[in-house]
Amino acid sequence: MNVRLKRARELAGYAVQLTKDEGLPTMLKRGAGFVKRRCFGKRARYLPAKKVLEAQRAEMADKTAADCGLPTISILTPLYNTPEKYLREFLDSFVNQTAPNGQLCLADASDAEHADVKRIVEEYQTKNQRIVYKKIENKGIAANTNAAAELATGEYLALADHDDILAPHAMYTMGKAILQLRAQGEPDGFLYSDEALFSKSIRRPMVAHFKPDYAPDYLLCCNYICHLAVFQKALWDEIGGERPECDGSQDHDLFLRLVEKTGGAAHVPQVLYYWRVHAGSTSGGTDAKPYVAAAAKKALADHLARTGRTGTVEDGLFPSTYRVKWDIVGDPKVSILIPNKDHTDDLEKCLHSIWTKTSWENFEVIVIENNSTDPATFTYYKEARQRYDGLQVVSYPQKGFNFSGINNFGRQYASGDYLLLLNNDVEVRNADWLTELLRQCAHPGGTAICGAELLYPDETLQHAGVVTGLGGYAGHSHKYRKAGGSGYMFRAATVQDFSAVTGACLLVKTSVWDEVGGLDEAFAVAFNDVDFCLRVRDAGYRIAWTPYAQLTHYESKSRGGDEKDPVKARRFAAEQQRLYAVHGKANILHDPYYNPNLTMDREDFSEGNDLRGLKEGRITVQWRK
C-alpha cells in the first residue's frame, strides 16, 4: 500500500509541475506516458537484454585487458566521504562489467571520520586488480580528478562520480565504438554516450538523457555531453587535465578544451551511465551547487578567448544554461524577402512591426508581389512605399504559387550581405530579433543559417527548429508546447544546432545562398526550406536556431493540410518523394541532431516506443565536427 501511495504522490507532483510549465493538453499526453513507464513499464528499459549481456561476457571470457582486443579505458573517480551504499554500488558496477578493458582509478580525499572508504576499496581490490587507489589531500574536484589521472595507464580516460553507476556494458560498448571509428577512418579522440537518472535502482530509471550527435552551439549553452565521456589520455596530457579554477564546471571546461583539439566528437546512442539523484547532487539541480554557474561562464569565456572569438557570456533562460552574445563583425546589411498575394492586412501588420520594432538599422525590405487579384492590393503597395522608407515591391512574372521561384526571383533585387526569408503572416515581437539572428552568423566560426522562435497567437510554439524524419519527412521541434518552457534537455530554451529551420523566418548568408543555387523550384510548396538547409549542411555549413529572436506566426493551427484537395495532395506526395530522392531516405530519417531513441511520431521529444537499439546493445557511433 505504501508503494502505491508513493507512486500516486509522484504522479500528482509530476502532473502539477507539467501543467504549470506546459499546459493541460501536454500534461495529459505526457502524464499518460509517465504512468506507463513508471508504474507499468518494463524494468531496465535502457539496459540490453540479458542474452546480449551474456553474449558479451562469453566473448570476453578468460580474457584480460591485455588480450581482449579492446582499448583500455581508465575511469577517473575522486572519492570524498562517499556513503558506503553508494560506494559499493559504484564499485560493483565496475567489477561486473562485461569486458575487462576498464581500469578504475580512485583518488580518495575523504576526511579522517570516513576511513571506511579506504577499507571498502581495499576489499574490492581483492576482487579486481584493475582497481587502483591513492589517498590524497582534498584540493577540490579538478585537482582530485587530476590526482586520479596520475594512476591511469589506459590509452583512454573516462570520468565517473563516486555516487553514480556504470551500465554493465559501458566499457565493452565504448571499446567497440572506438574500434568502429578506427575502421571507418574517423577520429577516435573523444566520444560520449547517453545517460539516465535514477534514485534507487538503475532497473527503475526516472528518465533518460537522449543526446544529439556533436552539437557545438548547444555545447556553448550547457554541458549536454556529461556522462559517459571517453577521450584519449594523450589529449588529456596535452591540455593539462582539468583546471581547478573551473571547479563546479570542470567537466564542461574540459570538454570545450578537448573539442578545440579534436574539432568534434563521436556520439554513441546507448545509455552507458546512470546519474544518482539525491540531495546535494548536481543531477538534482544547480541549487545544490550555486558556484557551478560562475565556473561555467568562466569556462565559456576562456574558450572564446582561446579560439579568437569575441562575445559576452551571460546566464541563459534557465539555471544551468548560458548564452553567448556574439559580437557582430561589421555592419552587415540584411535583405528581407516577403512574398505576398493580396492579404494586405497581414502584410501591413508584418511591415509595421519590422519598421517600428527592429533595432538593427541596416536592412531593406523587398515585397515580392505574386499574382494578386484585388485592386486594393496595388493601392496598398503605393501607400506602403510612401510610409516605409526604402520599401521595394517587385512583381513575380510567373503564374501560380511557387515559394522557391518567388524567393529566387526576389533575390535578384537584394543587395544585402544576408537574405532573410520571411512570411507575410508574421509579426515581430522583440526589438533585437534581427540582431539575434545575425549574432549566430556574423562572426568568425558562425553558422550559415539561423532560424527564429515562432509562436502561435495562443502563445504556443509553432517553430523551434526542424527535425528531419519526424512523421517520415520533417517536423517542428516542440510544436504546440507552451511558450516559455525549457523543452527537452533545455532544447527549446537554448541556441541549438539543427539540420533545418523553417523558411517562414530564415536568415542565410547571401554568398551561401548563391553557392548552393538558392531554393530548388521543383519544391514549389513543401520541403523547399528543408531541402535548402540540407544542401547547405551538406556543403559543410552549420544551421542554428535561437530562442532570442521571437515572432508571432498567424498561420492557423486548425487550417489543416492539403490532403482533402486531390491536386494538392498529389503535389505534396510528389514533393515528399523528391525529398527522399534528392537526399536519400536513410539520411532524412536519421537526423544527427535528434536521438534515434526518441519518438519519430510526434514533435515533443518524448521517449520512443521502439528501443530495440538499446535492448540489442546496438553499437553505432557517429563522429561530427
MARKOL-822588 format. One record per residue (C-alpha): x, z, y. Coordinates in pm, whole numbers, plus 50000, padded with zeros to 5 digits. Example, Ala and Ser with C-alpha at 12.3 -4.5 7.8 and 13.67 -1.06 7.14 Angstrom:
BEGIN
512305078049550/513675071449894/
END
This chain:
BEGIN
500005000050000/502905008050237/504414973550176/501124956750260/500744977550576/504274968650685/503644931650633/500414934150833/502244950751120/504964924251109/502374896751125/500484913251411/503654916851617/504664881151549/501204868251646/501084887351976/504534875452084/503924839451981/500574837952161/502234851452475/505104826452457/503464795052321/499654798552339/496894804152083/496934769851907/500664772351838/500254808151720/497594798151468/499694769651330/503004788051325/501354820251214/499994803250904/503494792250815/504814827250874/502224842450640/503014816650374/506744822350393/506804860050450/504054871150217/503614843749960/506744822449986/509294818949709/512194842749711/515634829849800/514204798349955/517534788850117/519684795449810/520494768949549/518594771049222/520044794348959/521114764948744/523044749849036/525004781949092/525634784848720/526954749148711/529354756948995/530624787648813/531024767848494/533014741248678/535344767948815/535554789348500/539074802548426/540434785948739/542324801849024/542734793449388/545934775049297/544404751549038/540684749049125/541254717649332/539634731649647/541464740849968/541904778050016/539784793950290/540894827550429/537974847450570/538884869250868/536854901250896/537604930751120/536224963650988/535104992051213/533265022551080/531314999650850/528365016950676/529015019050303/525874999750209/526724970850440/530374970350336/529594969749964/527054941850004/529534921450208/532354926849957/530004918849667/529134885949835/532824876549838/533624888849487/530654869549345/531494835649496/531014806349259/534514793149336/537884811349358/539214793249666/538474821649907/540744848850042/539254878850222/541464892750500/540344926950622/541764944150931/540424979650939/540224996851278/537895024551161/538415059451300/539545089751100/535985100351027/535395068050833/538235069550582/535775058750312/536055023050444/539625020950311/538695037749983/535845013249919/538034983049996/540744995549760/538084999449492/537124962849533/540744951649537/540954962149174/538164937049101/539544908349306/543164903349404/542094878449670/541094907549896/543914917550132/543734947550363/545554962550659/544874994350857/545204987551230/544695003551568/541434993451731/542224969252013/538924950552032/537194923851827/539504894851919/542744914051866/541414928651541/540474893751418/543944881551509/545364910151302/543274898551006/544644863251054/548174876551007/547204883950646/545894848750581/547664824350351/544914798150325/545034763050466/541714770850637/540264801050811/536694813350849/535074841751043/532684867450899/531284900151034/531624931950832/527874937950808/526794902950702/526644884550369/528184852250246/525964828950047/527244827849687/528194791049715/529844793250058/533454788149950/532574761649692/530464741849936/532934743150223/535784733849993/533894703849858/532844693750210/536484693150322/537374670750027/534424648350111/535624644350469/539084635150347/537674609550106/535664594350392/538734592650612/537154616150866/538744645751047/538614678050848/539874703051104/536614720351198/533374724751002/530274746451035/527154753250828/523604765250881/522784802250859/519874826150814/518854860450939/517814888850712/517114925950741/517314939150386/517894911950130/519044876050157/516414868149897/513844875850167/515344859150474/513504861750804/514334827750946/517004800950917/519014785251196/518994748551103/521504733051340/522154697751463/525324678651392/528014684751653/526324685551994/528874690852276/526384695352561/524364720452359/527554739952282/528144744252656/524764761752681/525014785452384/527114792352078/524844774251837/527704769851584/528174806851498/528494810251120/529834798250890/532634781151082/535724769150895/538824754651061/542434746650983/544854775651015/547334751951181/544854746851465/544304784351497/548044789551522/548374761251775/545814775652015/546944811551964/543954826451784/541214845051966/541534857052324/540894894152392/539774886052747/536724869152595/535684898352373/531964895952316/532014858052314/535374853852148/533984830451883/532294807852140/535584806552329/537444798652007/535104770251917/535464754652262/539254755552232/539094741251879/536984711251981/539424704552264/541934697751987/539714681351727/537424661451955/534414671151746/533234689851438/531624684151099/528264699151004/527224709650652/523404713850640/523474742350389/522704779050459/526064794550375/525884826450579/523364854650628/523314874650951/522044910050915/519584920251188/519814956951277/520154979151583/523424970951757/523954936551600/524274905751820/521784888351591/519224913751707/519574903352070/522094904552352/520664937052489/522784954252225/525974939852378/525474933052751/529084922352806/528504890852600/527164870352893/530144877353119/532574868252841/530684836352759/530714824653120/534464830753138/534964811052815/532964782052957/534684782753297/538094782953129/537014753752909/536084733553218/539434741553380/541414731553070/539554698653035/539894689553402/536164690253480/534594708153771/531364727253800/529984762353814/528824782553516/525604802153558/523154821453343/520664799653162/516894803153144/517084828652861/519564855652756/522464841252551/522094807652724/524184792953004/524164764053244/527004742453371/526164728753715/528484699053713/529984686854038/528714651654101/531554627454172/530984607454489/527574598654628/526054575754362/523044555254457/520024555754226/517654526154197/514234538654084/512244511953897/508474517653879/506264491853702/502724490853840/499424472953781/496634484754012/496244522953969/497274528454329/496114564654328/498644572554055/501354552754229/500714569554563/500994604054405/504274593454244/505784578054559/504664606354784/506294632154556/509544612354550/509814609254928/508624644255014/510304664754742/513554647654640/516664664554777/519044637054660/519024612654951/520874582054819/518114563654633/515984532554657/512584526254501/511574492654356/507944488954252/507554460454005/504114445354054/502694433553723/499604411653744/497324434453946/493794421353988/492374444254258/492944430154610/493154466054738/496384470054543/498204444754761/496804460755075/498204493654948/501634478254890/501744466155251/500784500355385/503144518655149/506134498155267/505374509655620/505144546455520/508024548155271/511274536955429/513104511055218/510394507254954/510614473454780/507774456254594/508734427054371/506354406454156/506994401253786/506424363953724/505234365753362/501724372253235/500724402153024/502434435852982/505994437752855/507634470352958/511074457452868/510664424653053/509254441553362/512164465753392/514754439053314/513254418853597/513344448553834/516994454753757/517824421553930/516824437254263/518624470354208/521814478654394/522344513954263/525134528654052/522344542453834/518944529653729/516024553153685/513124540353477/510034558653599/506354556353508/503844553053790/501784582053650/504354609453705/504764634253988/507974651854090/507844689754053/511214702554177/513384690354463/516574688954255/515104667453978/517214636654057/520294657554134/519984674653796/519694641553613/522824629353793/524694661553712/524694652453344/526014617253403/528034615253725/531114634953627/534124627853403/533054630553040/529364629353131/526574612252944/525424576452997/521724585552989/519754616253086/516054623653045/513814649153216/511334675553110/507854660353139/504824682853142/501154675653098/498844688253378/497804716953148/501404729953155/502344719752802/505354698652713/504954661252689/508654653252655/511734674352583/513824647252419/513124622152143/513864628451774/514094597351561/512454598451220/509574621451314/506394606451173/508584579451022/509754564951354/510194588051653/508554618051818/508914640552119/510714673652074/508424704052112/505474682952222/502384703152323/504354735752333/503544758352626/505884752752920/508484779452986/509244787952624/512704787452475/511814764552186/513664763751856/517094779751900/516754775252280/516434737752238/513564734852486/515414755052749/518994742052750/520664708952820/520564690452489/522184661552309/519564637052176/519524602952016/516934591252269/514784601152566/511554585952691/511524556252927/508884574153133/511824590453318/515224577953207/518404577553415/521174553953299/524444541553442/523884506053565/527164495053407/525994507753067/522604490853110/524374458053175/526864463552892/524144466252627/521934439452784/519094461052917/515864465452726/515054443852425/511994423252527/510934419752164/509854456052203/507074448352451/505254481852445/506544506352185/510034518852096/511824499252370/513264531852506/514254544052158/515904510952074/517754510752408/519034546252364/520164539552009/522104508852121/523724529452396/524574556752144/525984531351900/528164517952182/529874552052192/528004569252474/526114602152475/522504608852574/521294641552724/518044658452820/517814685453086/515104711653145/516204714253509/514574681153609/510814685253583/507954661153644/504254661553563/503184632553344/499504624453378/499344604853053/496194617352882/496704638752573/493354625852442/493984589052522/494564580352158/496714553152006/496334516051966/495184516951606/491494510251696/492374476751859/493374452351580/495634431751806/497414462051947/497654477851603/499374446951463/501764445751757/502584482751715/503214478151341/505474448451411/507494468751661/507794496951410/509224473051154/511544457751413/512954492451485/513834495451115/515214460051104/517484464551407/518784499451335/518214504550964/515514526750820/518034552450696/519534555851043/516114560151201/515104586750950/518334606350994/518774618151350/522154635651380/520704659651635/517864670651408/518504690551091/517214674750765/515784708650661/513274707850947/509854691450926/509514653850966/505734656051001/505454674551331/507344678751656/507544716851653/510904721951476/509234741851201/510804745550859/510364715250637/508214715250327/510954698450126/514084719850093/515404701449789/518754696549956/519184734149969/517834741049621/520074714149471/523074726749664/523494691649800/526794687849981/526624662750261/528804665450567/528854645350888/531654646051142/530784637451501/532684636751825/
END
